[in-house]
Amino acid sequence: MFDLIVRNANLPDGRTGIDIGVQRGRIAAVERDLQAQAGEEIDATGRLVSPPFVDPHFHMDATLSLGLPRMNISGTLLEGIALWGELRPIVTKEELVDRALRYCDLAVTQGLLFIRSHVDTSDPRLVTVEAMIEVRERVAPYVDLQLVAFPQDGYYRSPGAIDALNRALDIGVDIVGGIPHFERTMGDGTASVEALCRIAADRGLPVDMHCDETDDPLSRHIETLAAQTIRFGLQGRVAGSHLTSMHSMDNYYVSKLIPLMAEAEINVIPNPLINIMLQGRHDTYPKRRGMTRVRELMDAGLNVSFGHDCVMDPWYSMGSGDMLEVGHMAIHVAQMAGIEDKKKIFDALTVNSARTMGLEGYGIEKGCNADLVILQARDTLEALRLKPNRLAVIRRGKIVARSAPRIDELFLDGRPAQIDGGLDYAPGY
């Protein structure tokens, strides 16, 4: 007897007609024609059943603050940072908690149950840190939230930043962050990488740095991050986020850099929506895309996962909490439109991101946590194309969100009366 059985599921690895049995919050069976009963059954009707989406790079403290205290008129990264600097001293803990909880509501409806958020530690009040720690506790039953101590204004550049970051780690932030390219000089940026990796090694914590989020090909802090990762024995525990300067680097230099990153087992986190929006702003034409070298990094065996980064905040006025929207943009910007390419893109929203975050019990195999998303699509390629409704979102065997399938009605003589969410007209069906 199972608590729940999801029947007739298509899995991301291509298996079809699979039944998934759940007992006590864990997957107890994954097989065809499961001969058992359950307290509740869901017929997936040949739809895709995926592990939940994972966002390894987000800014929960700034989310949903669009227009406060004013709009980002230029739409640039630097004006966004300046705007956040205006809002941060006046924001209250209650406001931060309320916006973050509302975003987590949205995330759950999108099947996004795991989020790593950078938390600005530049304000010595640490109100952002206190708020996000409260949110982490309140959403724990339905969202796993990791927090990164992020010195937004620079580890050395901002007065009091060193003490504030250490205090944030002392009161419960999980991960050491940094932003070396925002320091006053390249030398200060290099020194900050070393100092922050030393802190992580001493405390036994992971590292996740905003690294080289710039069009400047001479911004090469990822090289330093990889070297310090090896020096401090942090292999596999370090992430470099953005890495947009790699888009503009000389190919010969990159041919040396990528093997160094692979040796250090760096986790790479591009943010396709934000990178394509904010980079290349000093270009006229041709304009650079700005996203890092996704295909080449994947081909070298690095773990590449995609982040949403921002939703309706000083840097990005759009966003929906839908990681498939992130993947959809990645396909276009990285020009990865092949069948195998798209499968890799989907992995970068799920299993790769789970690896970046060090999640245990993630996946659809016997013994994994019963965290599942049923999508109105037949496979991962269709999911990326359509960004379909999440028919059910399951957390530890319990339904936490549900959506009706999209059915479009037609009133045309001699034509079908309904279209199933755009699926009926896909080639090959």
C-alpha positions, 0 to 999 in steps of 0.5 A, a space after each residue: 500500500 502506497 500513500 501516492 501513486 503517479 501513473 503513466 508518467 514520462 520521465 526526463 530520461 526518456 522512459 515512458 509509461 512509468 508508475 511512481 509509488 510514494 511512501 512516507 515522503 519518499 519514492 518507493 517504486 519506479 516501474 511500469 504497471 505497478 501492481 499496488 494500491 494507494 491512498 491517492 492516485 494521479 494519472 499523468 496521462 503520458 505527461 512529463 513528470 520531472 523532479 522540481 526545478 532548482 534556481 541556484 542564483 537568485 536575489 530574494 531580498 530584492 525581489 518584487 521591489 520594482 519601482 522602489 524608490 524609483 524605476 531603473 530608467 537606463 536599465 543598466 546593471 550599475 543603475 540597478 546597483 545604485 537604486 538598490 543602494 537607495 532602497 536598502 537603508 530604508 527597507 524594513 524587515 517586514 517588507 523584505 519578509 512579505 515580498 520574499 514569502 509572496 515570491 515563494 508562493 509564486 515559485 511553488 506554483 511553477 514547480 520551483 522548490 529549491 532556491 539559492 539566494 544571495 543576501 546583501 550584507 553591505 548594510 551593517 544593520 543586516 536587516 536583509 540577513 535577519 529577514 531572509 533567515 526568517 523566510 528560510 525557516 518559514 518556507 522550509 516545509 515547501 521550499 529549500 532556501 540556501 543563503 549566500 553572504 553577498 557583499 554587494 558593494 564590495 568586500 574591500 570597497 565598502 566600509 564595514 563589509 568585512 565585519 558584516 559578512 563575518 557576522 552574517 555567517 555567524 548568525 546562520 548564512 550558509 555560503 560565502 559570496 563575493 563580487 571581485 570585479 566590483 572592487 576598486 582595482 583588479 588587485 583588490 578583486 584578486 585579494 578579495 577572492 583569496 580572503 573569501 576562499 580562506 574564510 570558506 575553508 576555515 569555516 567549512 562552507 561553500 563559495 558562490 561568487 558573482 564573478 566577472 559580470 562585465 563585458 571587459 575581457 580583462 576581468 579574469 577573476 574566475 582564473 583566480 577563483 579556480 586557483 584559490 579553489 585548488 589551493 584551499 582544497 575547495 574543489 566541487 564546493 565553489 560556484 562562479 556566477 555570471 562569468 560574462 566576461 568570458 563572452 569577450 575573452 580571447 579564444 587562446 586565453 579561454 583554451 587555458 582557462 576552461 581546463 583550469 576551471 575543470 581541474 578546480 571542479 567549478 560549478 558555473 551559473 549563467 543567468 540567461 535572462 539577466 545576462 542578455 538584458 544587461 550585457 553589451 550596454 556599451 556596444 553600438 552594433 554589433 552588440 555582444 550577447 554577453 552570456 558566458 560560453 555555455 556549450 564549451 563549458 559543458 563540453 569540457 565537463 563542467 557542471 553548468 546550471 542556470 539561475 533566474 537571478 532577478 524577478 521584478 527588482 531594480 535590475 530586471 523589470 520582468 520575470 515570472 519564477 518560471 525556470 523554463 523561461 530561463 531555459 527557453 532564453 538559454 537555448 536562443 542565446 547559447 544557440 543550443 537548438 539541437 535535440 541533445 542540446 535541449 536535453 542538456 539545457 533542461 538538465 541545467 534547470 534540474 539535476 545540474 542545479 541540484 548538484 550545484 546546491 549539493 541537494 541530497 535525495 533529489 531525483 526520480 529514483 527509488 529512495 529519493 525524496 518524493 518531490 515531483 512536478 507534472 507538466 502539460 508536456 510530453 517530454 523535456 523538449 516540449 516543456 522548454 518550447 511551450 513553458 506549459 502549465 504545472 498540473 501538479 507540484 508535489 513536495 514529499 508526497 503531498 500536493 502543494 500546488 495544482 493547475 488545470 490544463 490549458 485547453 484552447 477552444 476553436 469555433 471554426 467550421 470543419 476544424 477541431 473544437 479544442 487544442 490541448 495546450 498547443 500539443 496537438 500540433 507538434 510535428 510527429 504526433 
